[in-house]
Amino acid sequence: MIEHIALKGTRDGLVLYLDPEAEFSVLMDELQKLLSDSEQFLQGAAVRCYGGDRNFAIEEKEELGQALTQYGLTLAGWLTAEQVYTPIQNSNSVNIESEKARVWDEDMVEGPCLFVERTLRSGASIQFEGHVVVLGDVNPGAEIIATGNIAVMGSLRGVAHAGATGERKATVSAYHLAPTQLRIADVVARSPEGTEDWRGPEIAKIKDNQLMVDGLQIIGIRGKGR
């Protein structure tokens, strides 16, 4: 299980968050697992690290950089608390005061989103740093890999991997949820027998370290869940 590190996409690139209280060996073990699980998606990316107020030794930073290089990533530097938590305003940014005034409900998520306005047939592969919405079906043999949520406005019968960089709050939803493989962060499951029967719109999320499926209500139709 990955509990002490998180790799998140920002408007300025990827940031690797490291638990300052965890043993370095634990951080490296979890990093190896995260990178091996997401190698195809992360190839060529630059990563900046943030470890809170912990001062990592030079040898530790070198070992971490070598681990990133092993999987085709580049260590682009280390962030301070001010860089992580202070908004950087530029000509394209929203006024900071208006940002503070904007408060989202718990079930609202913002971020980059890719709309796919077609059915994904066998052999198709979508990989995106953000959320993915498919206005069609995802057929067996097709796959979607996203760092955020995945929503399919049709039948999901291919492979879906949400939260690909370790975001365990990510979800996968579909009008008909029957994937050949379903994955959120580091938790993987295959569809149980009988999922070819339509049960209504459903959403999958991690609960108690397991993938659970709940019913969704869409246009007056509520799924049954499992």
C-alpha beads as a LAMMPS data file, in Angstrom:
LAMMPS data file: protein, C-alpha beads

226 atoms
225 bonds

1 atom types
1 bond types

-500.0 500.0 xlo xhi
-500.0 500.0 ylo yhi
-500.0 500.0 zlo zhi

Masses

1 110.0

Atoms # bond

1 1 1 0.000 0.000 0.000
2 1 1 1.212 3.522 -0.802
3 1 1 0.619 5.708 2.272
4 1 1 3.610 8.023 2.650
5 1 1 4.121 9.479 -0.823
6 1 1 1.883 11.054 -3.452
7 1 1 2.613 12.174 -6.993
8 1 1 0.294 14.950 -8.137
9 1 1 0.014 16.939 -11.335
10 1 1 0.029 20.743 -11.081
11 1 1 -0.090 23.495 -13.682
12 1 1 3.707 23.655 -13.346
13 1 1 4.335 19.904 -13.644
14 1 1 4.531 16.894 -11.336
15 1 1 5.212 17.231 -7.609
16 1 1 6.274 14.277 -5.449
17 1 1 5.104 14.732 -1.849
18 1 1 7.134 12.835 0.761
19 1 1 5.963 12.194 4.323
20 1 1 8.595 13.942 6.494
21 1 1 7.903 11.529 9.374
22 1 1 8.411 8.296 7.422
23 1 1 11.617 6.271 7.289
24 1 1 13.569 6.928 4.103
25 1 1 13.615 3.212 3.279
26 1 1 9.792 3.179 3.458
27 1 1 9.593 6.184 1.136
28 1 1 11.881 4.496 -1.377
29 1 1 9.934 1.222 -1.276
30 1 1 6.671 3.044 -1.946
31 1 1 8.286 5.170 -4.669
32 1 1 9.534 2.059 -6.464
33 1 1 6.027 0.580 -6.358
34 1 1 4.391 3.787 -7.585
35 1 1 6.853 4.232 -10.439
36 1 1 6.718 0.595 -11.552
37 1 1 2.912 0.736 -11.629
38 1 1 2.862 4.030 -13.602
39 1 1 6.009 3.699 -15.739
40 1 1 4.246 3.873 -19.106
41 1 1 2.272 6.952 -18.112
42 1 1 5.140 8.953 -16.559
43 1 1 7.910 8.441 -19.121
44 1 1 9.906 11.642 -19.763
45 1 1 8.268 13.761 -17.053
46 1 1 10.121 16.191 -14.795
47 1 1 9.405 15.877 -11.067
48 1 1 9.939 18.304 -8.203
49 1 1 9.973 17.015 -4.628
50 1 1 8.549 18.376 -1.402
51 1 1 9.322 16.860 1.982
52 1 1 7.927 19.428 4.387
53 1 1 10.395 20.687 6.981
54 1 1 12.578 17.586 6.746
55 1 1 16.173 18.060 5.618
56 1 1 17.056 15.099 3.427
57 1 1 20.714 14.109 3.320
58 1 1 22.638 14.580 0.080
59 1 1 22.934 10.799 -0.259
60 1 1 19.163 10.419 0.136
61 1 1 18.468 13.038 -2.532
62 1 1 20.903 11.306 -4.878
63 1 1 19.266 7.907 -4.288
64 1 1 15.831 9.382 -4.927
65 1 1 17.055 11.028 -8.120
66 1 1 18.532 7.745 -9.323
67 1 1 15.207 5.977 -8.708
68 1 1 13.391 8.567 -10.811
69 1 1 15.984 8.291 -13.591
70 1 1 15.583 4.513 -13.616
71 1 1 11.970 4.990 -14.733
72 1 1 12.666 7.724 -17.277
73 1 1 11.866 10.709 -15.053
74 1 1 13.986 13.726 -14.175
75 1 1 14.426 15.251 -10.719
76 1 1 13.899 18.958 -11.400
77 1 1 14.535 20.188 -7.856
78 1 1 13.081 20.531 -4.376
79 1 1 10.239 22.835 -3.336
80 1 1 9.952 24.934 -0.175
81 1 1 6.758 25.341 1.847
82 1 1 6.346 28.841 0.411
83 1 1 6.477 27.504 -3.151
84 1 1 3.951 24.761 -2.398
85 1 1 1.369 26.774 -0.484
86 1 1 1.690 30.315 -1.888
87 1 1 -0.215 30.954 -5.156
88 1 1 1.936 32.330 -7.960
89 1 1 0.038 34.994 -9.871
90 1 1 0.736 35.718 -13.524
91 1 1 -1.064 37.403 -16.397
92 1 1 -3.222 34.335 -16.992
93 1 1 -4.084 33.579 -13.381
94 1 1 -7.316 34.319 -11.557
95 1 1 -7.304 37.056 -8.912
96 1 1 -6.122 35.541 -5.622
97 1 1 -9.004 37.071 -3.650
98 1 1 -11.558 35.517 -5.981
99 1 1 -9.762 32.189 -5.638
100 1 1 -10.120 32.400 -1.852
101 1 1 -13.808 33.222 -2.206
102 1 1 -14.455 30.172 -4.360
103 1 1 -15.307 27.252 -2.079
104 1 1 -16.181 23.880 -3.578
105 1 1 -18.468 21.342 -1.960
106 1 1 -16.873 18.062 -0.855
107 1 1 -18.201 16.238 -3.922
108 1 1 -16.875 18.819 -6.411
109 1 1 -13.488 18.401 -8.092
110 1 1 -11.714 20.751 -10.489
111 1 1 -8.734 20.257 -12.775
112 1 1 -7.744 19.584 -16.412
113 1 1 -10.284 17.439 -18.243
114 1 1 -10.221 15.593 -21.568
115 1 1 -13.520 15.018 -23.414
116 1 1 -13.495 12.080 -25.818
117 1 1 -16.507 12.419 -28.128
118 1 1 -16.476 8.912 -29.580
119 1 1 -16.505 5.233 -28.675
120 1 1 -13.089 3.736 -27.869
121 1 1 -12.662 0.512 -29.794
122 1 1 -10.278 -2.378 -29.097
123 1 1 -6.644 -1.213 -29.215
124 1 1 -7.408 2.414 -28.369
125 1 1 -5.457 3.928 -25.466
126 1 1 -6.128 7.258 -23.752
127 1 1 -3.568 8.586 -21.255
128 1 1 -4.175 11.994 -19.697
129 1 1 -2.870 14.078 -16.800
130 1 1 -6.249 15.039 -15.364
131 1 1 -9.842 13.796 -15.646
132 1 1 -11.230 11.898 -18.650
133 1 1 -14.859 11.935 -19.814
134 1 1 -15.922 9.618 -22.652
135 1 1 -19.118 10.464 -24.538
136 1 1 -19.485 6.926 -25.826
137 1 1 -18.509 3.360 -24.941
138 1 1 -15.158 1.873 -23.961
139 1 1 -15.007 -1.527 -25.646
140 1 1 -13.018 -4.575 -24.470
141 1 1 -9.373 -4.132 -25.470
142 1 1 -9.460 -0.339 -25.033
143 1 1 -7.926 1.415 -22.024
144 1 1 -8.068 4.741 -20.204
145 1 1 -5.335 5.902 -17.825
146 1 1 -5.901 9.186 -15.987
147 1 1 -4.346 10.887 -12.977
148 1 1 -7.838 12.083 -11.979
149 1 1 -11.350 10.685 -12.362
150 1 1 -12.792 8.690 -15.262
151 1 1 -16.426 9.056 -16.338
152 1 1 -17.958 7.089 -19.228
153 1 1 -21.338 8.174 -20.579
154 1 1 -21.907 4.688 -21.976
155 1 1 -20.657 1.145 -21.350
156 1 1 -17.211 0.719 -19.788
157 1 1 -16.052 -2.771 -20.763
158 1 1 -12.340 -2.111 -21.272
159 1 1 -9.544 -1.216 -18.802
160 1 1 -9.850 1.881 -16.599
161 1 1 -7.076 3.205 -14.329
162 1 1 -7.987 6.376 -12.409
163 1 1 -5.658 8.138 -9.970
164 1 1 -2.725 6.740 -11.941
165 1 1 -0.135 8.695 -9.944
166 1 1 -1.479 7.551 -6.576
167 1 1 -4.628 9.657 -6.021
168 1 1 -6.770 7.281 -3.927
169 1 1 -9.734 9.695 -3.903
170 1 1 -10.180 9.284 -7.665
171 1 1 -13.313 7.564 -8.995
172 1 1 -14.483 5.617 -12.052
173 1 1 -18.109 5.972 -13.104
174 1 1 -20.109 4.721 -16.066
175 1 1 -23.666 4.336 -17.306
176 1 1 -22.840 0.613 -17.520
177 1 1 -19.817 -0.362 -15.402
178 1 1 -18.435 -3.721 -16.535
179 1 1 -14.655 -3.260 -17.059
180 1 1 -12.273 -6.115 -17.797
181 1 1 -9.974 -4.474 -15.235
182 1 1 -10.654 -1.594 -12.865
183 1 1 -7.906 0.233 -11.017
184 1 1 -7.770 3.278 -8.765
185 1 1 -4.301 4.321 -7.594
186 1 1 -2.699 1.062 -6.366
187 1 1 -5.921 -0.918 -5.843
188 1 1 -6.874 -3.314 -8.651
189 1 1 -9.998 -5.401 -9.271
190 1 1 -11.629 -7.327 -12.076
191 1 1 -15.357 -7.335 -12.743
192 1 1 -17.186 -10.105 -10.912
193 1 1 -19.388 -12.547 -12.772
194 1 1 -22.740 -11.177 -13.847
195 1 1 -21.705 -7.597 -14.575
196 1 1 -22.907 -7.882 -18.178
197 1 1 -26.427 -7.382 -16.842
198 1 1 -27.129 -3.661 -16.722
199 1 1 -27.532 -2.438 -13.138
200 1 1 -27.895 1.266 -13.901
201 1 1 -25.275 4.027 -13.551
202 1 1 -22.554 3.179 -11.018
203 1 1 -19.416 4.683 -9.487
204 1 1 -16.325 2.881 -8.150
205 1 1 -14.145 4.303 -5.401
206 1 1 -11.748 3.129 -2.708
207 1 1 -13.321 2.376 0.663
208 1 1 -11.379 0.659 3.448
209 1 1 -8.579 -0.147 0.977
210 1 1 -10.981 -1.996 -1.351
211 1 1 -12.712 -1.015 -4.560
212 1 1 -16.408 -0.573 -3.872
213 1 1 -19.199 0.163 -6.363
214 1 1 -22.187 2.338 -5.514
215 1 1 -25.246 3.266 -7.524
216 1 1 -25.491 6.716 -9.175
217 1 1 -28.620 8.671 -9.978
218 1 1 -28.578 10.118 -13.504
219 1 1 -31.603 11.601 -15.319
220 1 1 -33.936 9.948 -12.864
221 1 1 -32.297 6.500 -13.088
222 1 1 -30.466 5.176 -10.050
223 1 1 -27.993 2.314 -10.265
224 1 1 -28.133 -0.590 -7.834
225 1 1 -24.492 -0.676 -6.727
226 1 1 -22.868 -3.862 -5.402

Bonds

1 1 1 2
2 1 2 3
3 1 3 4
4 1 4 5
5 1 5 6
6 1 6 7
7 1 7 8
8 1 8 9
9 1 9 10
10 1 10 11
11 1 11 12
12 1 12 13
13 1 13 14
14 1 14 15
15 1 15 16
16 1 16 17
17 1 17 18
18 1 18 19
19 1 19 20
20 1 20 21
21 1 21 22
22 1 22 23
23 1 23 24
24 1 24 25
25 1 25 26
26 1 26 27
27 1 27 28
28 1 28 29
29 1 29 30
30 1 30 31
31 1 31 32
32 1 32 33
33 1 33 34
34 1 34 35
35 1 35 36
36 1 36 37
37 1 37 38
38 1 38 39
39 1 39 40
40 1 40 41
41 1 41 42
42 1 42 43
43 1 43 44
44 1 44 45
45 1 45 46
46 1 46 47
47 1 47 48
48 1 48 49
49 1 49 50
50 1 50 51
51 1 51 52
52 1 52 53
53 1 53 54
54 1 54 55
55 1 55 56
56 1 56 57
57 1 57 58
58 1 58 59
59 1 59 60
60 1 60 61
61 1 61 62
62 1 62 63
63 1 63 64
64 1 64 65
65 1 65 66
66 1 66 67
67 1 67 68
68 1 68 69
69 1 69 70
70 1 70 71
71 1 71 72
72 1 72 73
73 1 73 74
74 1 74 75
75 1 75 76
76 1 76 77
77 1 77 78
78 1 78 79
79 1 79 80
80 1 80 81
81 1 81 82
82 1 82 83
83 1 83 84
84 1 84 85
85 1 85 86
86 1 86 87
87 1 87 88
88 1 88 89
89 1 89 90
90 1 90 91
91 1 91 92
92 1 92 93
93 1 93 94
94 1 94 95
95 1 95 96
96 1 96 97
97 1 97 98
98 1 98 99
99 1 99 100
100 1 100 101
101 1 101 102
102 1 102 103
103 1 103 104
104 1 104 105
105 1 105 106
106 1 106 107
107 1 107 108
108 1 108 109
109 1 109 110
110 1 110 111
111 1 111 112
112 1 112 113
113 1 113 114
114 1 114 115
115 1 115 116
116 1 116 117
117 1 117 118
118 1 118 119
119 1 119 120
120 1 120 121
121 1 121 122
122 1 122 123
123 1 123 124
124 1 124 125
125 1 125 126
126 1 126 127
127 1 127 128
128 1 128 129
129 1 129 130
130 1 130 131
131 1 131 132
132 1 132 133
133 1 133 134
134 1 134 135
135 1 135 136
136 1 136 137
137 1 137 138
138 1 138 139
139 1 139 140
140 1 140 141
141 1 141 142
142 1 142 143
143 1 143 144
144 1 144 145
145 1 145 146
146 1 146 147
147 1 147 148
148 1 148 149
149 1 149 150
150 1 150 151
151 1 151 152
152 1 152 153
153 1 153 154
154 1 154 155
155 1 155 156
156 1 156 157
157 1 157 158
158 1 158 159
159 1 159 160
160 1 160 161
161 1 161 162
162 1 162 163
163 1 163 164
164 1 164 165
165 1 165 166
166 1 166 167
167 1 167 168
168 1 168 169
169 1 169 170
170 1 170 171
171 1 171 172
172 1 172 173
173 1 173 174
174 1 174 175
175 1 175 176
176 1 176 177
177 1 177 178
178 1 178 179
179 1 179 180
180 1 180 181
181 1 181 182
182 1 182 183
183 1 183 184
184 1 184 185
185 1 185 186
186 1 186 187
187 1 187 188
188 1 188 189
189 1 189 190
190 1 190 191
191 1 191 192
192 1 192 193
193 1 193 194
194 1 194 195
195 1 195 196
196 1 196 197
197 1 197 198
198 1 198 199
199 1 199 200
200 1 200 201
201 1 201 202
202 1 202 203
203 1 203 204
204 1 204 205
205 1 205 206
206 1 206 207
207 1 207 208
208 1 208 209
209 1 209 210
210 1 210 211
211 1 211 212
212 1 212 213
213 1 213 214
214 1 214 215
215 1 215 216
216 1 216 217
217 1 217 218
218 1 218 219
219 1 219 220
220 1 220 221
221 1 221 222
222 1 222 223
223 1 223 224
224 1 224 225
225 1 225 226
